[in-house]
Amino acid sequence: MKLRTYSFPLAATLDSLAPLGAALQEFFSGAPPDVLFQLELAANESFSNIVRHGQAGAYPVAITLTRHPRHLEVVLRDRGQPIPAEALRPTAPDPQMDDPCSWPEHGMGMLLIRQMTDEYHYRYSAGGNEQRLIKYLPLGGGTCAP
């Protein structure tokens, strides 16, 4: 399979969630539905965090979608504030998903992102934030259409 990439900007508003989802569905069409659902959920949460905690409309968010032979990748770049180190640490102990009383008031978004992706990478530089979401494709048969 040939590597394919699609990059585009989105306004840093919650109204951009629908176009983000549509772009993922179209670009990654042919991926197994469960893989695509989980990646889209993680991308929506990452984007929502940028809007709510990072920059809220100040600058567009740069999105890059890449189809690799064995995984799908979504990269979100923004010029907002860095993600606090405590938000990046995995929560311990993990909340009991069937017991809402055990859920923390904040921080469930990062837990969701980590649960829905196979790899999550974050880095901050003078140019801003970069979040890289990776979801593996099943071996054999379950690959994306070229």
N, C-alpha and C positions, 0 to 999 in steps of 0.2 A: 504494500500500500504506500502510496506517495504521501509525504507529509503535506498537510494543508493548514493554512493559517488565515484567520479573518480578524482584522482589528477595526475598532470603531469607538467613537466617544459616546457617552451618555450623560445627560444632565444629572447632577447629583441631587435628584429628588425621588421621592417614592413613586411618582408617576412613571419613572423609567423602569420599574420592575417588570411590567408587562412586555415592553420591547426587549428587555434582557432575556426573559423567558422564551419569547418568540425566536430570538436569534439563536439561542442554544438548541431549541427544538429543530429549527431548520438546518443549522450547520452540522449538528451531530445526528441528523436523521439516519436511521439504520442501526443505531446503537441499541443494545438491549434496553427495554423500557425501564427496568429497575435501576440500571446504571445511570441512565439519563435523568430519571426522577431524582435520585440522590444528589447528583451533581448540580442539577438546577436548584434544588432546595438549599444546598450549601452556598451556591453563587448568590441566590437571593438574600440569604442571611448576611453574607459578607457585604453585599452592596447596601443592604439596609443599615448595617453597622457604620459604613462610611457616611451615609446620609445623616444618621441620628447622632453619631458620636464624633465624626471627623470634620466634615466641612460643610454640610448642609447647603448645597447649591452654589458655593463659592466658585468652584472650577468643575469642568466636566471630569468624569471618571473614564479613564482609558481602559477598554476591555480588549483582550486578545484571546481568541479561541483557537486551539490547535488540536488537530487529529493526528496523533502519533499511531504507529502500527499496533501498539499494545495498551495504549491509554488515551484518555481524553484530558485536556488541560484547559483551565480557565484562569487567566491572569487579570487581576484588577489593580490598576495603579491610580492613586489619587494624591493630591497635594495637601491633605489634611494633617491634623495632629497625629503623632505616632500612637499606635495602640499601646496602652499601658502594659508594662511587663506582667503585672498581676493578672490581667485579662488573658494573657497568652499562656499562662501556666494551666495545665490540666487541673480541674477541680478535684479535690480529694476530701472526703470520699465521694464517689459518684452518687448523684441522687437516685432514688428508687423511682423509675419512670411510672410505676403504677401507684405511687403515693405522692400526690401534688404537695403535701405538707413538707416533704423532704427537699423540695426544689428550692434552690437559692433565689433571692429576689432578683439578682443580676448574674450575668455570666453564662446563661444557658445557651446563648447564641454561639459562642466559641465551642462549647461542648457539642452542639448540634453540627457545626461545621466539621469538627474532627471526627464525629461518628459517621457522617455522610460521605467523607472522602477517604481515600486510601493514603494520601499524603497531603499535608497542609504545610506550606512554607510561608514565612513572613520575613520581610526585611524593611528597614527604614534607612533612607539616606537623605542627604540634603534636598533631593528632588521630591521626596515624599515617601509614601507607603507602597509596597508591592505585596499582594497576597496571591499565592499560587495554589490552586486547587487541582488535585490530580485524582482521577478515578480510573482504575484498571479495567480493561476489557477482559471478559472471560477468554481463556485459551480455546482455540478451535471453534469455528462456526459463528461465534457471537461478535464478529467484528463489524465495524461500520462500513457502509457502502462507500465505494470510492467517490 
